[in-house]
Amino acid sequence: ADLREATLPVGATLVVDAELRAGGAMLPLTDSFRMPLVSTDGRERVLLARMQDGRVTLRGPMTESRIWRITETQINSALPPEQHVAFDGLTVYTVET
């Protein structure tokens, strides 16, 4: 599914599954990388994204009520230009219930 926003209660675990594709084909890469998650008030968290045969999984507990964002610029910030990826972005609303 094409998801650009998610709403979770405080205490829930964010789980994001994605695929690394080029020209419509999944890239069979296995690795891990740091994924920055930045809140609108400037706080930053770093989650570990694990990639297995081109499928990426990102998990992290959402412990505070905030608005968090992952952007294409953040993902590509530590990559050389030839490894940059396109990403529409994700906004996570962590809400108190």
N, C-alpha and C positions, 0 to 999 in steps of 0.2 A: 504494500500500500504506500501511497505517496503521502507522507506525514510531515508537516512543517511545524505543528504545534502539539503539545501534550499538556494535560493538566493532571497533576498527581497530588494526593494528600501528603502532608509532612509525615515522614517516617517510611514512605513507600520507597521502593527501589526502581530507579529508572533503568529500563532495559531497551536498548536500541540495537536492532539487527539491520544490516545494510549489505550491499554487494558492491565490490569494486569492479567496474566495467570499463571497457574501452571499445568503441565502435560496436556496441551492442553485445559483445562477448564478455563473459566474466573472466577476470584475470586470476589465474590459479596461484596466487601468492599466499604464503604463510609467514606471518610476522606479528609483531605487536608494536604499538606506538602510543605516545602520550596525546590525549585529547583534552585541550583546554575547554573549560566550561566557565563562562564569565557572567556574573550577575549584573543587572542594570545599575547597581550601586558601586560597581568596580571590583567587587570581590572575585577572586579567581580560584577555581579548583582544577585539579588535573586528574583525569580518569585514565585508566589503561584500556585501550582498545585492542582487542585480540582478533587477528585475522587468520582464518584457516581456509585455504583453497579459494581465496577471494571473498569469503563471507566474513563480515566484520561484526563483532559483538562488543557492545559497550554497556557496562553495568556500574551503577553508583547509587548509594543511598542518598535520598533527598531529605536532609535533616533540618532544614530551615525554610521558612516561608520566604520565597524570593522568586524573581523572574530570572531565568538562566538562558543564555544563548550560546549556540555553537555556530560559527560562521565559516564560510569558505576561506576568508582571510586568516582566521585563527588556525584552521587545519593546515593551510599551506605555509604558514609563517616560518617553520623550521625546515621546509623541504626545498631542495634545489628546483629551479624553474622547470626542468624537464620531468619532474615528478609531481607537479601540481595537479590537483584534482578539482573537478567541478562539483559544487555542493550547494543546494538551495537554502541550506540553513535550517536550524531547529530552535524553537523557543519552547522552554519548559516552564510552566507555571506551577510552582509548588505552593499549595494553599493550606491554610488552617481550616480544619473542619469542626 
